[in-house]
Amino acid sequence: MERQKFEQIASAAAQERGCTLVEILFNDDDNVFELTLDKEGGADLEDCEAVHRAILSAFDRDVEDYSLTVGSAGISAEEADELLKTIKD
């Protein structure tokens, strides 16, 4: 996966939601990417979902074979994943 393009898309999607991209963690061995967002008043689940969807639409998971988690500075990526599971159930 092209990192520069990934960062550009993630940053643009975060800005569209009024967020700042605080951190991007890459694990090249496993193709695991973790993003952390922040904004005044705190990035919420909808912000995280919007950035997640923007990246999913730009990079085909089946072709690129990656894992992506987006969280906020106020909520960990793992907590965001658990919240998403409860919303979808």
PDB file of N, CA, C and O in Angstrom:
ATOM      1  N   MET A   1       0.841  -1.173   0.000  1.00  0.00           N
ATOM      2  CA  MET A   1       0.000   0.000   0.000  1.00  0.00           C
ATOM      3  C   MET A   1       0.894   1.247   0.000  1.00  0.00           C
ATOM      4  O   MET A   1       1.897   1.307   0.712  1.00  0.00           O
ATOM      5  N   GLU A   2       0.526   2.203  -0.781  1.00  0.00           N
ATOM      6  CA  GLU A   2       1.300   3.435  -0.877  1.00  0.00           C
ATOM      7  C   GLU A   2       1.000   4.330   0.333  1.00  0.00           C
ATOM      8  O   GLU A   2      -0.093   4.885   0.451  1.00  0.00           O
ATOM      9  N   ARG A   3       1.978   4.460   1.219  1.00  0.00           N
ATOM     10  CA  ARG A   3       1.779   5.205   2.470  1.00  0.00           C
ATOM     11  C   ARG A   3       1.400   6.658   2.265  1.00  0.00           C
ATOM     12  O   ARG A   3       0.516   7.176   2.948  1.00  0.00           O
ATOM     13  N   GLN A   4       2.066   7.318   1.327  1.00  0.00           N
ATOM     14  CA  GLN A   4       1.793   8.735   1.122  1.00  0.00           C
ATOM     15  C   GLN A   4       0.330   8.943   0.721  1.00  0.00           C
ATOM     16  O   GLN A   4      -0.334   9.848   1.227  1.00  0.00           O
ATOM     17  N   LYS A   5      -0.162   8.110  -0.180  1.00  0.00           N
ATOM     18  CA  LYS A   5      -1.560   8.208  -0.609  1.00  0.00           C
ATOM     19  C   LYS A   5      -2.487   7.907   0.566  1.00  0.00           C
ATOM     20  O   LYS A   5      -3.495   8.587   0.756  1.00  0.00           O
ATOM     21  N   PHE A   6      -2.145   6.889   1.351  1.00  0.00           N
ATOM     22  CA  PHE A   6      -2.931   6.525   2.528  1.00  0.00           C
ATOM     23  C   PHE A   6      -3.029   7.718   3.479  1.00  0.00           C
ATOM     24  O   PHE A   6      -4.118   8.062   3.940  1.00  0.00           O
ATOM     25  N   GLU A   7      -1.892   8.346   3.771  1.00  0.00           N
ATOM     26  CA  GLU A   7      -1.867   9.486   4.683  1.00  0.00           C
ATOM     27  C   GLU A   7      -2.667  10.659   4.131  1.00  0.00           C
ATOM     28  O   GLU A   7      -3.369  11.334   4.884  1.00  0.00           O
ATOM     29  N   GLN A   8      -2.571  10.910   2.835  1.00  0.00           N
ATOM     30  CA  GLN A   8      -3.314  12.009   2.225  1.00  0.00           C
ATOM     31  C   GLN A   8      -4.819  11.786   2.344  1.00  0.00           C
ATOM     32  O   GLN A   8      -5.559  12.707   2.690  1.00  0.00           O
ATOM     33  N   ILE A   9      -5.266  10.582   2.062  1.00  0.00           N
ATOM     34  CA  ILE A   9      -6.692  10.270   2.127  1.00  0.00           C
ATOM     35  C   ILE A   9      -7.185  10.346   3.571  1.00  0.00           C
ATOM     36  O   ILE A   9      -8.247  10.907   3.841  1.00  0.00           O
ATOM     37  N   ALA A  10      -6.418   9.787   4.486  1.00  0.00           N
ATOM     38  CA  ALA A  10      -6.803   9.822   5.893  1.00  0.00           C
ATOM     39  C   ALA A  10      -6.867  11.257   6.407  1.00  0.00           C
ATOM     40  O   ALA A  10      -7.810  11.630   7.105  1.00  0.00           O
ATOM     41  N   SER A  11      -5.877  12.048   6.066  1.00  0.00           N
ATOM     42  CA  SER A  11      -5.832  13.441   6.511  1.00  0.00           C
ATOM     43  C   SER A  11      -6.990  14.251   5.930  1.00  0.00           C
ATOM     44  O   SER A  11      -7.629  15.025   6.642  1.00  0.00           O
ATOM     45  N   ALA A  12      -7.257  14.072   4.643  1.00  0.00           N
ATOM     46  CA  ALA A  12      -8.354  14.797   3.995  1.00  0.00           C
ATOM     47  C   ALA A  12      -9.702  14.412   4.604  1.00  0.00           C
ATOM     48  O   ALA A  12     -10.547  15.274   4.844  1.00  0.00           O
ATOM     49  N   ALA A  13      -9.898  13.127   4.851  1.00  0.00           N
ATOM     50  CA  ALA A  13     -11.157  12.661   5.449  1.00  0.00           C
ATOM     51  C   ALA A  13     -11.314  13.207   6.868  1.00  0.00           C
ATOM     52  O   ALA A  13     -12.413  13.591   7.269  1.00  0.00           O
ATOM     53  N   ALA A  14     -10.230  13.242   7.617  1.00  0.00           N
ATOM     54  CA  ALA A  14     -10.281  13.793   8.980  1.00  0.00           C
ATOM     55  C   ALA A  14     -10.628  15.275   8.934  1.00  0.00           C
ATOM     56  O   ALA A  14     -11.452  15.742   9.720  1.00  0.00           O
ATOM     57  N   GLN A  15     -10.011  16.016   8.026  1.00  0.00           N
ATOM     58  CA  GLN A  15     -10.272  17.452   7.910  1.00  0.00           C
ATOM     59  C   GLN A  15     -11.721  17.716   7.530  1.00  0.00           C
ATOM     60  O   GLN A  15     -12.318  18.679   8.011  1.00  0.00           O
ATOM     61  N   GLU A  16     -12.296  16.877   6.675  1.00  0.00           N
ATOM     62  CA  GLU A  16     -13.704  17.034   6.288  1.00  0.00           C
ATOM     63  C   GLU A  16     -14.622  16.944   7.498  1.00  0.00           C
ATOM     64  O   GLU A  16     -15.696  17.545   7.515  1.00  0.00           O
ATOM     65  N   ARG A  17     -14.202  16.201   8.500  1.00  0.00           N
ATOM     66  CA  ARG A  17     -14.988  16.040   9.730  1.00  0.00           C
ATOM     67  C   ARG A  17     -14.572  17.038  10.808  1.00  0.00           C
ATOM     68  O   ARG A  17     -15.072  16.980  11.931  1.00  0.00           O
ATOM     69  N   GLY A  18     -13.661  17.949  10.474  1.00  0.00           N
ATOM     70  CA  GLY A  18     -13.199  18.932  11.444  1.00  0.00           C
ATOM     71  C   GLY A  18     -12.217  18.355  12.442  1.00  0.00           C
ATOM     72  O   GLY A  18     -12.016  18.904  13.525  1.00  0.00           O
ATOM     73  N   CYS A  19     -11.605  17.240  12.067  1.00  0.00           N
ATOM     74  CA  CYS A  19     -10.671  16.537  12.950  1.00  0.00           C
ATOM     75  C   CYS A  19      -9.226  16.750  12.510  1.00  0.00           C
ATOM     76  O   CYS A  19      -8.948  17.178  11.389  1.00  0.00           O
ATOM     77  N   THR A  20      -8.336  16.441  13.414  1.00  0.00           N
ATOM     78  CA  THR A  20      -6.914  16.419  13.134  1.00  0.00           C
ATOM     79  C   THR A  20      -6.456  14.973  13.227  1.00  0.00           C
ATOM     80  O   THR A  20      -6.852  14.244  14.137  1.00  0.00           O
ATOM     81  N   LEU A  21      -5.632  14.569  12.294  1.00  0.00           N
ATOM     82  CA  LEU A  21      -5.040  13.236  12.335  1.00  0.00           C
ATOM     83  C   LEU A  21      -3.834  13.315  13.259  1.00  0.00           C
ATOM     84  O   LEU A  21      -2.799  13.870  12.889  1.00  0.00           O
ATOM     85  N   VAL A  22      -3.964  12.761  14.458  1.00  0.00           N
ATOM     86  CA  VAL A  22      -2.940  12.870  15.487  1.00  0.00           C
ATOM     87  C   VAL A  22      -1.814  11.876  15.275  1.00  0.00           C
ATOM     88  O   VAL A  22      -0.642  12.202  15.463  1.00  0.00           O
ATOM     89  N   GLU A  23      -2.178  10.654  14.879  1.00  0.00           N
ATOM     90  CA  GLU A  23      -1.171   9.596  14.784  1.00  0.00           C
ATOM     91  C   GLU A  23      -1.607   8.548  13.772  1.00  0.00           C
ATOM     92  O   GLU A  23      -2.786   8.216  13.652  1.00  0.00           O
ATOM     93  N   ILE A  24      -0.619   8.040  13.050  1.00  0.00           N
ATOM     94  CA  ILE A  24      -0.817   6.874  12.184  1.00  0.00           C
ATOM     95  C   ILE A  24       0.250   5.866  12.567  1.00  0.00           C
ATOM     96  O   ILE A  24       1.446   6.148  12.482  1.00  0.00           O
ATOM     97  N   LEU A  25      -0.187   4.701  12.984  1.00  0.00           N
ATOM     98  CA  LEU A  25       0.743   3.617  13.302  1.00  0.00           C
ATOM     99  C   LEU A  25       0.663   2.581  12.192  1.00  0.00           C
ATOM    100  O   LEU A  25      -0.419   2.102  11.856  1.00  0.00           O
ATOM    101  N   PHE A  26       1.813   2.240  11.625  1.00  0.00           N
ATOM    102  CA  PHE A  26       1.901   1.236  10.573  1.00  0.00           C
ATOM    103  C   PHE A  26       2.652   0.026  11.105  1.00  0.00           C
ATOM    104  O   PHE A  26       3.719   0.172  11.701  1.00  0.00           O
ATOM    105  N   ASN A  27       2.117  -1.140  10.903  1.00  0.00           N
ATOM    106  CA  ASN A  27       2.835  -2.378  11.179  1.00  0.00           C
ATOM    107  C   ASN A  27       2.993  -3.071   9.836  1.00  0.00           C
ATOM    108  O   ASN A  27       2.098  -3.778   9.374  1.00  0.00           O
ATOM    109  N   ASP A  28       4.146  -2.855   9.221  1.00  0.00           N
ATOM    110  CA  ASP A  28       4.376  -3.387   7.881  1.00  0.00           C
ATOM    111  C   ASP A  28       4.377  -4.906   7.836  1.00  0.00           C
ATOM    112  O   ASP A  28       4.045  -5.493   6.806  1.00  0.00           O
ATOM    113  N   ASP A  29       4.741  -5.544   8.928  1.00  0.00           N
ATOM    114  CA  ASP A  29       4.783  -7.004   8.939  1.00  0.00           C
ATOM    115  C   ASP A  29       3.399  -7.617   8.730  1.00  0.00           C
ATOM    116  O   ASP A  29       3.254  -8.625   8.039  1.00  0.00           O
ATOM    117  N   ASP A  30       2.388  -7.000   9.333  1.00  0.00           N
ATOM    118  CA  ASP A  30       1.032  -7.540   9.276  1.00  0.00           C
ATOM    119  C   ASP A  30       0.078  -6.692   8.432  1.00  0.00           C
ATOM    120  O   ASP A  30      -1.093  -7.044   8.286  1.00  0.00           O
ATOM    121  N   ASN A  31       0.565  -5.576   7.873  1.00  0.00           N
ATOM    122  CA  ASN A  31      -0.297  -4.628   7.163  1.00  0.00           C
ATOM    123  C   ASN A  31      -1.444  -4.152   8.056  1.00  0.00           C
ATOM    124  O   ASN A  31      -2.604  -4.133   7.644  1.00  0.00           O
ATOM    125  N   VAL A  32      -1.099  -3.774   9.269  1.00  0.00           N
ATOM    126  CA  VAL A  32      -2.069  -3.264  10.230  1.00  0.00           C
ATOM    127  C   VAL A  32      -1.845  -1.767  10.387  1.00  0.00           C
ATOM    128  O   VAL A  32      -0.724  -1.317  10.619  1.00  0.00           O
ATOM    129  N   PHE A  33      -2.930  -0.997  10.256  1.00  0.00           N
ATOM    130  CA  PHE A  33      -2.870   0.447  10.351  1.00  0.00           C
ATOM    131  C   PHE A  33      -3.819   0.917  11.441  1.00  0.00           C
ATOM    132  O   PHE A  33      -4.978   0.505  11.483  1.00  0.00           O
ATOM    133  N   GLU A  34      -3.325   1.780  12.323  1.00  0.00           N
ATOM    134  CA  GLU A  34      -4.138   2.354  13.377  1.00  0.00           C
ATOM    135  C   GLU A  34      -4.035   3.862  13.310  1.00  0.00           C
ATOM    136  O   GLU A  34      -2.937   4.419  13.323  1.00  0.00           O
ATOM    137  N   LEU A  35      -5.187   4.527  13.238  1.00  0.00           N
ATOM    138  CA  LEU A  35      -5.247   5.978  13.161  1.00  0.00           C
ATOM    139  C   LEU A  35      -5.858   6.526  14.436  1.00  0.00           C
ATOM    140  O   LEU A  35      -6.744   5.908  15.027  1.00  0.00           O
ATOM    141  N   THR A  36      -5.384   7.683  14.856  1.00  0.00           N
ATOM    142  CA  THR A  36      -5.959   8.380  16.002  1.00  0.00           C
ATOM    143  C   THR A  36      -6.358   9.777  15.564  1.00  0.00           C
ATOM    144  O   THR A  36      -5.551  10.519  15.005  1.00  0.00           O
ATOM    145  N   LEU A  37      -7.619  10.134  15.825  1.00  0.00           N
ATOM    146  CA  LEU A  37      -8.170  11.439  15.473  1.00  0.00           C
ATOM    147  C   LEU A  37      -8.398  12.258  16.729  1.00  0.00           C
ATOM    148  O   LEU A  37      -8.515  11.719  17.830  1.00  0.00           O
ATOM    149  N   ASP A  38      -8.460  13.571  16.546  1.00  0.00           N
ATOM    150  CA  ASP A  38      -8.845  14.462  17.643  1.00  0.00           C
ATOM    151  C   ASP A  38      -9.510  15.686  17.044  1.00  0.00           C
ATOM    152  O   ASP A  38      -9.264  16.033  15.889  1.00  0.00           O
ATOM    153  N   LYS A  39     -10.345  16.331  17.823  1.00  0.00           N
ATOM    154  CA  LYS A  39     -10.924  17.620  17.449  1.00  0.00           C
ATOM    155  C   LYS A  39     -11.435  18.284  18.712  1.00  0.00           C
ATOM    156  O   LYS A  39     -11.610  17.645  19.749  1.00  0.00           O
ATOM    157  N   GLU A  40     -11.669  19.572  18.599  1.00  0.00           N
ATOM    158  CA  GLU A  40     -12.175  20.309  19.747  1.00  0.00           C
ATOM    159  C   GLU A  40     -13.493  19.695  20.182  1.00  0.00           C
ATOM    160  O   GLU A  40     -14.393  19.501  19.365  1.00  0.00           O
ATOM    161  N   GLY A  41     -13.608  19.397  21.442  1.00  0.00           N
ATOM    162  CA  GLY A  41     -14.798  18.727  21.953  1.00  0.00           C
ATOM    163  C   GLY A  41     -14.718  17.214  21.845  1.00  0.00           C
ATOM    164  O   GLY A  41     -15.571  16.503  22.378  1.00  0.00           O
ATOM    165  N   GLY A  42     -13.698  16.721  21.158  1.00  0.00           N
ATOM    166  CA  GLY A  42     -13.479  15.280  21.046  1.00  0.00           C
ATOM    167  C   GLY A  42     -14.059  14.691  19.773  1.00  0.00           C
ATOM    168  O   GLY A  42     -15.205  14.960  19.416  1.00  0.00           O
ATOM    169  N   ALA A  43     -13.268  13.896  19.104  1.00  0.00           N
ATOM    170  CA  ALA A  43     -13.740  13.163  17.928  1.00  0.00           C
ATOM    171  C   ALA A  43     -14.683  12.068  18.420  1.00  0.00           C
ATOM    172  O   ALA A  43     -14.412  11.404  19.420  1.00  0.00           O
ATOM    173  N   ASP A  44     -15.790  11.891  17.705  1.00  0.00           N
ATOM    174  CA  ASP A  44     -16.754  10.880  18.128  1.00  0.00           C
ATOM    175  C   ASP A  44     -16.762   9.690  17.177  1.00  0.00           C
ATOM    176  O   ASP A  44     -15.994   9.639  16.216  1.00  0.00           O
ATOM    177  N   LEU A  45     -17.620   8.761  17.455  1.00  0.00           N
ATOM    178  CA  LEU A  45     -17.687   7.529  16.677  1.00  0.00           C
ATOM    179  C   LEU A  45     -17.998   7.808  15.205  1.00  0.00           C
ATOM    180  O   LEU A  45     -17.449   7.151  14.321  1.00  0.00           O
ATOM    181  N   GLU A  46     -18.869   8.773  14.941  1.00  0.00           N
ATOM    182  CA  GLU A  46     -19.210   9.103  13.561  1.00  0.00           C
ATOM    183  C   GLU A  46     -17.994   9.638  12.801  1.00  0.00           C
ATOM    184  O   GLU A  46     -17.830   9.356  11.614  1.00  0.00           O
ATOM    185  N   ASP A  47     -17.139  10.411  13.486  1.00  0.00           N
ATOM    186  CA  ASP A  47     -15.910  10.902  12.868  1.00  0.00           C
ATOM    187  C   ASP A  47     -15.012   9.727  12.484  1.00  0.00           C
ATOM    188  O   ASP A  47     -14.483   9.666  11.374  1.00  0.00           O
ATOM    189  N   CYS A  48     -14.857   8.811  13.412  1.00  0.00           N
ATOM    190  CA  CYS A  48     -14.009   7.633  13.176  1.00  0.00           C
ATOM    191  C   CYS A  48     -14.553   6.804  12.021  1.00  0.00           C
ATOM    192  O   CYS A  48     -13.795   6.349  11.164  1.00  0.00           O
ATOM    193  N   GLU A  49     -15.873   6.608  12.001  1.00  0.00           N
ATOM    194  CA  GLU A  49     -16.492   5.829  10.928  1.00  0.00           C
ATOM    195  C   GLU A  49     -16.288   6.492   9.571  1.00  0.00           C
ATOM    196  O   GLU A  49     -16.019   5.806   8.585  1.00  0.00           O
ATOM    197  N   ALA A  50     -16.413   7.816   9.506  1.00  0.00           N
ATOM    198  CA  ALA A  50     -16.273   8.530   8.237  1.00  0.00           C
ATOM    199  C   ALA A  50     -14.859   8.379   7.681  1.00  0.00           C
ATOM    200  O   ALA A  50     -14.685   8.156   6.483  1.00  0.00           O
ATOM    201  N   VAL A  51     -13.864   8.498   8.529  1.00  0.00           N
ATOM    202  CA  VAL A  51     -12.478   8.344   8.080  1.00  0.00           C
ATOM    203  C   VAL A  51     -12.229   6.901   7.656  1.00  0.00           C
ATOM    204  O   VAL A  51     -11.587   6.646   6.637  1.00  0.00           O
ATOM    205  N   HIS A  52     -12.738   5.967   8.437  1.00  0.00           N
ATOM    206  CA  HIS A  52     -12.605   4.544   8.119  1.00  0.00           C
ATOM    207  C   HIS A  52     -13.197   4.244   6.739  1.00  0.00           C
ATOM    208  O   HIS A  52     -12.572   3.568   5.921  1.00  0.00           O
ATOM    209  N   ARG A  53     -14.396   4.747   6.493  1.00  0.00           N
ATOM    210  CA  ARG A  53     -15.066   4.503   5.206  1.00  0.00           C
ATOM    211  C   ARG A  53     -14.311   5.135   4.038  1.00  0.00           C
ATOM    212  O   ARG A  53     -14.234   4.553   2.956  1.00  0.00           O
ATOM    213  N   ALA A  54     -13.755   6.330   4.261  1.00  0.00           N
ATOM    214  CA  ALA A  54     -13.002   6.997   3.192  1.00  0.00           C
ATOM    215  C   ALA A  54     -11.802   6.155   2.773  1.00  0.00           C
ATOM    216  O   ALA A  54     -11.500   6.040   1.586  1.00  0.00           O
ATOM    217  N   ILE A  55     -11.135   5.579   3.736  1.00  0.00           N
ATOM    218  CA  ILE A  55      -9.968   4.742   3.430  1.00  0.00           C
ATOM    219  C   ILE A  55     -10.407   3.435   2.768  1.00  0.00           C
ATOM    220  O   ILE A  55      -9.786   2.977   1.809  1.00  0.00           O
ATOM    221  N   LEU A  56     -11.481   2.841   3.289  1.00  0.00           N
ATOM    222  CA  LEU A  56     -11.979   1.602   2.687  1.00  0.00           C
ATOM    223  C   LEU A  56     -12.386   1.806   1.227  1.00  0.00           C
ATOM    224  O   LEU A  56     -12.197   0.916   0.397  1.00  0.00           O
ATOM    225  N   SER A  57     -12.938   2.967   0.917  1.00  0.00           N
ATOM    226  CA  SER A  57     -13.357   3.203  -0.465  1.00  0.00           C
ATOM    227  C   SER A  57     -12.166   3.468  -1.394  1.00  0.00           C
ATOM    228  O   SER A  57     -12.271   3.291  -2.608  1.00  0.00           O
ATOM    229  N   ALA A  58     -11.039   3.890  -0.822  1.00  0.00           N
ATOM    230  CA  ALA A  58      -9.860   4.187  -1.636  1.00  0.00           C
ATOM    231  C   ALA A  58      -8.935   2.989  -1.820  1.00  0.00           C
ATOM    232  O   ALA A  58      -8.217   2.904  -2.816  1.00  0.00           O
ATOM    233  N   PHE A  59      -8.952   2.067  -0.864  1.00  0.00           N
ATOM    234  CA  PHE A  59      -8.055   0.904  -0.908  1.00  0.00           C
ATOM    235  C   PHE A  59      -8.861  -0.369  -0.698  1.00  0.00           C
ATOM    236  O   PHE A  59      -9.471  -0.559   0.355  1.00  0.00           O
ATOM    237  N   ASP A  60      -8.863  -1.222  -1.685  1.00  0.00           N
ATOM    238  CA  ASP A  60      -9.599  -2.485  -1.629  1.00  0.00           C
ATOM    239  C   ASP A  60      -8.889  -3.435  -0.664  1.00  0.00           C
ATOM    240  O   ASP A  60      -7.731  -3.799  -0.869  1.00  0.00           O
ATOM    241  N   ARG A  61      -9.593  -3.821   0.373  1.00  0.00           N
ATOM    242  CA  ARG A  61      -9.010  -4.728   1.376  1.00  0.00           C
ATOM    243  C   ARG A  61      -8.599  -6.066   0.781  1.00  0.00           C
ATOM    244  O   ARG A  61      -7.609  -6.660   1.208  1.00  0.00           O
ATOM    245  N   ASP A  62      -9.345  -6.536  -0.191  1.00  0.00           N
ATOM    246  CA  ASP A  62      -9.016  -7.825  -0.796  1.00  0.00           C
ATOM    247  C   ASP A  62      -7.740  -7.753  -1.633  1.00  0.00           C
ATOM    248  O   ASP A  62      -7.006  -8.735  -1.741  1.00  0.00           O
ATOM    249  N   VAL A  63      -7.484  -6.597  -2.217  1.00  0.00           N
ATOM    250  CA  VAL A  63      -6.289  -6.427  -3.037  1.00  0.00           C
ATOM    251  C   VAL A  63      -5.090  -6.059  -2.162  1.00  0.00           C
ATOM    252  O   VAL A  63      -4.007  -6.624  -2.311  1.00  0.00           O
ATOM    253  N   GLU A  64      -5.292  -5.118  -1.262  1.00  0.00           N
ATOM    254  CA  GLU A  64      -4.198  -4.612  -0.427  1.00  0.00           C
ATOM    255  C   GLU A  64      -3.924  -5.493   0.794  1.00  0.00           C
ATOM    256  O   GLU A  64      -2.818  -5.470   1.332  1.00  0.00           O
ATOM    257  N   ASP A  65      -4.916  -6.264   1.234  1.00  0.00           N
ATOM    258  CA  ASP A  65      -4.777  -7.162   2.387  1.00  0.00           C
ATOM    259  C   ASP A  65      -4.265  -6.418   3.623  1.00  0.00           C
ATOM    260  O   ASP A  65      -3.132  -6.619   4.059  1.00  0.00           O
ATOM    261  N   TYR A  66      -5.117  -5.560   4.175  1.00  0.00           N
ATOM    262  CA  TYR A  66      -4.735  -4.768   5.344  1.00  0.00           C
ATOM    263  C   TYR A  66      -5.837  -4.781   6.395  1.00  0.00           C
ATOM    264  O   TYR A  66      -6.979  -5.146   6.118  1.00  0.00           O
ATOM    265  N   SER A  67      -5.475  -4.381   7.585  1.00  0.00           N
ATOM    266  CA  SER A  67      -6.410  -4.210   8.690  1.00  0.00           C
ATOM    267  C   SER A  67      -6.350  -2.748   9.110  1.00  0.00           C
ATOM    268  O   SER A  67      -5.267  -2.167   9.178  1.00  0.00           O
ATOM    269  N   LEU A  68      -7.504  -2.148   9.391  1.00  0.00           N
ATOM    270  CA  LEU A  68      -7.568  -0.733   9.712  1.00  0.00           C
ATOM    271  C   LEU A  68      -8.427  -0.508  10.943  1.00  0.00           C
ATOM    272  O   LEU A  68      -9.531  -1.041  11.053  1.00  0.00           O
ATOM    273  N   THR A  69      -7.905   0.288  11.867  1.00  0.00           N
ATOM    274  CA  THR A  69      -8.664   0.705  13.032  1.00  0.00           C
ATOM    275  C   THR A  69      -8.510   2.214  13.174  1.00  0.00           C
ATOM    276  O   THR A  69      -7.406   2.751  13.096  1.00  0.00           O
ATOM    277  N   VAL A  70      -9.639   2.887  13.384  1.00  0.00           N
ATOM    278  CA  VAL A  70      -9.624   4.337  13.585  1.00  0.00           C
ATOM    279  C   VAL A  70     -10.243   4.616  14.945  1.00  0.00           C
ATOM    280  O   VAL A  70     -11.353   4.172  15.236  1.00  0.00           O
ATOM    281  N   GLY A  71      -9.510   5.361  15.780  1.00  0.00           N
ATOM    282  CA  GLY A  71      -9.995   5.733  17.105  1.00  0.00           C
ATOM    283  C   GLY A  71      -9.759   7.206  17.338  1.00  0.00           C
ATOM    284  O   GLY A  71      -9.166   7.890  16.503  1.00  0.00           O
ATOM    285  N   SER A  72     -10.225   7.694  18.473  1.00  0.00           N
ATOM    286  CA  SER A  72     -10.013   9.104  18.794  1.00  0.00           C
ATOM    287  C   SER A  72      -9.100   9.218  20.001  1.00  0.00           C
ATOM    288  O   SER A  72      -8.885   8.252  20.732  1.00  0.00           O
ATOM    289  N   ALA A  73      -8.574  10.402  20.193  1.00  0.00           N
ATOM    290  CA  ALA A  73      -7.687  10.635  21.330  1.00  0.00           C
ATOM    291  C   ALA A  73      -8.439  10.409  22.638  1.00  0.00           C
ATOM    292  O   ALA A  73      -7.825  10.104  23.661  1.00  0.00           O
ATOM    293  N   GLY A  74      -9.758  10.555  22.613  1.00  0.00           N
ATOM    294  CA  GLY A  74     -10.555  10.356  23.816  1.00  0.00           C
ATOM    295  C   GLY A  74     -11.058   8.938  23.997  1.00  0.00           C
ATOM    296  O   GLY A  74     -11.574   8.590  25.059  1.00  0.00           O
ATOM    297  N   ILE A  75     -10.911   8.117  22.965  1.00  0.00           N
ATOM    298  CA  ILE A  75     -11.368   6.735  23.024  1.00  0.00           C
ATOM    299  C   ILE A  75     -10.348   5.885  22.271  1.00  0.00           C
ATOM    300  O   ILE A  75      -9.896   6.260  21.189  1.00  0.00           O
ATOM    301  N   SER A  76      -9.998   4.770  22.835  1.00  0.00           N
ATOM    302  CA  SER A  76      -8.995   3.926  22.183  1.00  0.00           C
ATOM    303  C   SER A  76      -9.592   3.237  20.963  1.00  0.00           C
ATOM    304  O   SER A  76     -10.811   3.123  20.837  1.00  0.00           O
ATOM    305  N   ALA A  77      -8.740   2.790  20.086  1.00  0.00           N
ATOM    306  CA  ALA A  77      -9.181   2.072  18.894  1.00  0.00           C
ATOM    307  C   ALA A  77      -9.969   0.825  19.278  1.00  0.00           C
ATOM    308  O   ALA A  77     -10.964   0.491  18.634  1.00  0.00           O
ATOM    309  N   GLU A  78      -9.530   0.145  20.316  1.00  0.00           N
ATOM    310  CA  GLU A  78     -10.227  -1.069  20.764  1.00  0.00           C
ATOM    311  C   GLU A  78     -11.622  -0.730  21.284  1.00  0.00           C
ATOM    312  O   GLU A  78     -12.578  -1.459  21.020  1.00  0.00           O
ATOM    313  N   GLU A  79     -11.741   0.380  22.026  1.00  0.00           N
ATOM    314  CA  GLU A  79     -13.055   0.796  22.527  1.00  0.00           C
ATOM    315  C   GLU A  79     -13.977   1.166  21.373  1.00  0.00           C
ATOM    316  O   GLU A  79     -15.166   0.848  21.402  1.00  0.00           O
ATOM    317  N   ALA A  80     -13.435   1.839  20.355  1.00  0.00           N
ATOM    318  CA  ALA A  80     -14.229   2.195  19.178  1.00  0.00           C
ATOM    319  C   ALA A  80     -14.736   0.938  18.462  1.00  0.00           C
ATOM    320  O   ALA A  80     -15.891   0.884  18.041  1.00  0.00           O
ATOM    321  N   ASP A  81     -13.874  -0.065  18.327  1.00  0.00           N
ATOM    322  CA  ASP A  81     -14.287  -1.321  17.702  1.00  0.00           C
ATOM    323  C   ASP A  81     -15.419  -1.979  18.478  1.00  0.00           C
ATOM    324  O   ASP A  81     -16.368  -2.489  17.883  1.00  0.00           O
ATOM    325  N   GLU A  82     -15.322  -1.971  19.793  1.00  0.00           N
ATOM    326  CA  GLU A  82     -16.371  -2.569  20.620  1.00  0.00           C
ATOM    327  C   GLU A  82     -17.683  -1.805  20.498  1.00  0.00           C
ATOM    328  O   GLU A  82     -18.754  -2.410  20.447  1.00  0.00           O
ATOM    329  N   LEU A  83     -17.603  -0.474  20.451  1.00  0.00           N
ATOM    330  CA  LEU A  83     -18.809   0.329  20.255  1.00  0.00           C
ATOM    331  C   LEU A  83     -19.471   0.027  18.925  1.00  0.00           C
ATOM    332  O   LEU A  83     -20.694  -0.089  18.837  1.00  0.00           O
ATOM    333  N   LEU A  84     -18.650  -0.099  17.889  1.00  0.00           N
ATOM    334  CA  LEU A  84     -19.206  -0.429  16.578  1.00  0.00           C
ATOM    335  C   LEU A  84     -19.926  -1.765  16.590  1.00  0.00           C
ATOM    336  O   LEU A  84     -20.979  -1.910  15.968  1.00  0.00           O
ATOM    337  N   LYS A  85     -19.369  -2.739  17.292  1.00  0.00           N
ATOM    338  CA  LYS A  85     -20.010  -4.060  17.370  1.00  0.00           C
ATOM    339  C   LYS A  85     -21.383  -3.959  18.038  1.00  0.00           C
ATOM    340  O   LYS A  85     -22.338  -4.600  17.599  1.00  0.00           O
ATOM    341  N   THR A  86     -21.480  -3.161  19.090  1.00  0.00           N
ATOM    342  CA  THR A  86     -22.762  -3.044  19.799  1.00  0.00           C
ATOM    343  C   THR A  86     -23.787  -2.301  18.955  1.00  0.00           C
ATOM    344  O   THR A  86     -24.981  -2.593  19.033  1.00  0.00           O
ATOM    345  N   ILE A  87     -23.340  -1.353  18.159  1.00  0.00           N
ATOM    346  CA  ILE A  87     -24.262  -0.607  17.299  1.00  0.00           C
ATOM    347  C   ILE A  87     -24.784  -1.506  16.191  1.00  0.00           C
ATOM    348  O   ILE A  87     -25.964  -1.429  15.851  1.00  0.00           O
ATOM    349  N   LYS A  88     -23.942  -2.355  15.620  1.00  0.00           N
ATOM    350  CA  LYS A  88     -24.330  -3.219  14.514  1.00  0.00           C
ATOM    351  C   LYS A  88     -25.180  -4.391  14.970  1.00  0.00           C
ATOM    352  O   LYS A  88     -25.937  -4.952  14.178  1.00  0.00           O
ATOM    353  N   ASP A  89     -25.067  -4.770  16.237  1.00  0.00           N
ATOM    354  CA  ASP A  89     -25.832  -5.926  16.750  1.00  0.00           C
ATOM    355  C   ASP A  89     -27.286  -5.617  16.970  1.00  0.00           C
ATOM    356  O   ASP A  89     -28.045  -6.488  17.396  1.00  0.00           O
TER     357      ASP A  89
END
